[in-house]
């Protein structure tokens, strides 16, 4: 069965973006991206690079982890603000929203249904794992469905911002087993955790 994998960048203090929700790696962002970090993404997670980055880096590798990406409306709108209607045209791209009535891109599937029910259906289908990109609201609503966490931990703190999971998520302690890790010289750490049996 396919797994739901929350593959996300986070600060040391658990934030995925600043308080404004803007792209922290963008031109006005606070999150530096060293060359070795990009090299690691290209080598290990090429399918998670957005289309414009894949093109700029001449990345054609299909990738072995994911064939589907899930995104909340607010995260999706970060790309829209930059004029990108489908950052992941090489993947099946689902955007969860109850307010958007029409997809800005024919390849992007808008989903107004319950995220949990949708993910349970997706898990039953054939294919690679399902990448939960974010944001915090969607991650919070899918918290109980997450089978694996891949945290790209940056060597920085910001003290306030958008947390890994929405503060609206219910209190629900879970145990995770560390199954892989990669430490880069720049200080970034890739941590892979598999959900422990309940």
C-alpha positions as a printed Julia matrix, in Angstrom:
198×3 Matrix{Float64}:
   0.0    0.0     0.0
   1.19   3.53   -0.76
   2.33   5.69    2.12
   1.6    9.31    2.89
   4.96  11.04    3.4
   5.22  14.5     4.89
   8.41  15.67    3.15
   9.01  19.23    4.28
  11.68  21.76    5.17
  11.65  23.0     8.74
  13.73  25.28   10.92
  15.37  23.97   14.07
  12.47  25.45   16.04
   9.8   23.72   13.94
   8.62  26.38   11.48
   8.05  25.81    7.75
   7.63  29.5     6.87
   7.62  32.94    8.42
   4.46  34.53    9.85
   3.44  35.86    6.4
   3.48  32.39    4.81
   5.67  33.54    1.91
   8.24  31.24    0.3
  11.17  31.31    2.75
  13.58  30.3    -0.05
  12.34  32.91   -2.52
  14.14  36.11   -3.56
  13.1   37.93   -0.39
  13.25  34.84    1.82
  15.33  34.23    4.93
  16.33  30.62    4.19
  19.7   30.21    2.43
  20.01  27.22    0.1
  23.62  26.04   -0.27
  24.76  24.25   -3.42
  25.31  20.94   -1.62
  21.69  21.02   -0.45
  20.47  21.34   -4.03
  22.91  18.61   -5.1
  21.39  16.28   -2.49
  17.86  17.02   -3.69
  18.86  16.37   -7.3
  20.51  13.07   -6.37
  17.95  11.74   -3.88
  14.63  13.54   -4.42
  14.61  14.92   -7.99
  10.82  14.68   -8.28
  10.42  17.15   -5.41
  12.1   19.98   -7.3
   9.57  22.32   -8.93
   9.45  22.28  -12.71
  11.29  25.57  -13.21
  14.14  24.36  -10.96
  14.28  21.01  -12.77
  14.55  22.84  -16.06
  17.25  25.24  -14.81
  19.28  22.34  -13.38
  18.65  20.07  -16.42
  17.05  17.47  -14.16
  15.16  14.81  -16.06
  15.22  12.0   -13.48
  11.75  10.71  -12.65
  12.63   9.96   -9.05
  11.89   6.89   -6.99
   9.87   8.21   -4.06
   6.7   10.01   -5.23
   4.32  10.21   -8.17
   1.64  12.33   -6.44
   1.86  15.62   -4.53
  -0.77  17.05   -2.17
  -0.9   20.75   -1.39
  -3.16  23.08    0.51
  -4.61  26.2    -1.1
  -2.38  28.68    0.74
   0.78  26.83   -0.24
  -0.43  26.56   -3.81
  -1.14  30.29   -3.91
   2.51  31.05   -3.14
   3.33  29.61   -6.57
   0.37  31.33   -8.19
   1.63  34.68   -6.91
   4.87  33.97   -8.79
   2.94  33.13  -11.96
   3.35  29.35  -11.62
   0.08  27.46  -12.06
   1.6   23.98  -11.75
   5.02  23.73  -10.12
   4.87  19.93  -10.25
   3.59  19.11  -13.71
   5.76  15.96  -13.65
   3.61  14.6   -10.77
  -0.1   14.13  -10.2
  -0.89  17.39   -8.4
  -3.86  17.72   -6.04
  -4.73  20.99   -4.32
  -7.18  20.94   -1.42
  -9.5   23.92   -1.26
 -13.1   24.62   -0.37
 -12.96  28.17   -1.72
 -11.37  27.79   -5.17
 -14.03  26.86   -7.69
 -11.88  26.47  -10.79
  -8.32  25.2   -11.19
  -5.92  27.74  -12.7
  -4.23  24.85  -14.52
  -5.95  21.91  -16.28
  -3.39  19.47  -14.83
  -3.97  20.55  -11.22
  -6.83  18.68   -9.55
  -8.87  20.74   -7.09
 -10.23  18.67   -4.21
 -13.01  20.02   -2.0
 -13.67  16.63   -0.37
 -12.45  15.53    3.05
  -8.63  15.23    2.88
  -8.61  12.09    5.05
 -11.07  10.22    2.83
  -9.18  11.37   -0.27
  -5.84  10.16    1.09
  -7.31   6.82    2.11
  -8.53   6.36   -1.47
  -5.16   7.36   -2.88
  -3.36   4.89   -0.63
  -5.41   2.06   -2.14
  -4.37   2.96   -5.69
  -1.29   1.64   -7.46
   1.75   3.86   -7.55
   4.61   5.35   -5.61
   4.27   7.08   -2.26
   2.22  10.26   -1.85
   4.07  13.47   -1.03
   2.36  15.79    1.44
   3.97  19.12    0.57
   2.03  21.32    2.96
   0.99  23.6     4.36
   0.36  23.41    8.03
  -3.44  23.34    7.8
  -3.47  20.38    5.43
  -0.75  18.6     7.4
  -2.74  19.1    10.58
  -5.89  17.65    9.03
  -3.93  14.65    7.69
  -1.8   14.16   10.81
  -3.25  10.73   11.66
  -2.74   9.51    8.07
   0.98  10.33    7.84
   3.11   7.17    7.61
   6.52   8.79    7.24
   8.18  12.12    7.96
  11.15  13.33    5.93
  12.29  16.53    7.59
  14.79  18.76    5.83
  16.03  20.6     8.91
  17.76  23.88    8.16
  20.41  25.21   10.55
  18.41  28.28   11.53
  15.75  29.44   13.95
  13.11  32.13   13.4
  11.24  32.18   16.77
   7.83  32.66   15.16
   6.05  31.58   12.01
   3.96  28.82   10.51
   4.53  25.56   12.39
   5.0   22.09   10.93
   1.39  21.29   11.86
  -1.43  23.78   12.3
  -2.03  24.92   15.85
  -5.67  23.89   15.23
  -4.64  20.21   15.05
  -5.81  18.06   17.95
  -3.31  17.02   20.61
  -2.3   13.5    19.57
   1.16  12.25   20.64
   2.8    9.85   18.17
   6.05   7.9    18.26
   8.38   7.76   15.26
  11.38   5.56   14.46
  14.43   7.16   12.87
  15.1    5.06    9.75
  17.59   7.24    7.87
  19.57  10.44    8.19
  21.94  12.54    6.13
  24.02  15.37    7.54
  25.36  17.96    5.1
  28.48  20.04    5.76
  26.38  23.21    5.57
  24.52  22.07    8.7
  21.3   20.94    7.04
  20.06  17.53    8.16
  17.67  15.18    6.36
  15.82  13.03    8.91
  13.56  10.16    7.89
  11.12   8.85   10.47
   8.66   6.0    10.06
   5.58   5.98   12.22
   5.86   3.43   15.0
   3.1    0.86   15.37
   0.2    2.17   17.48
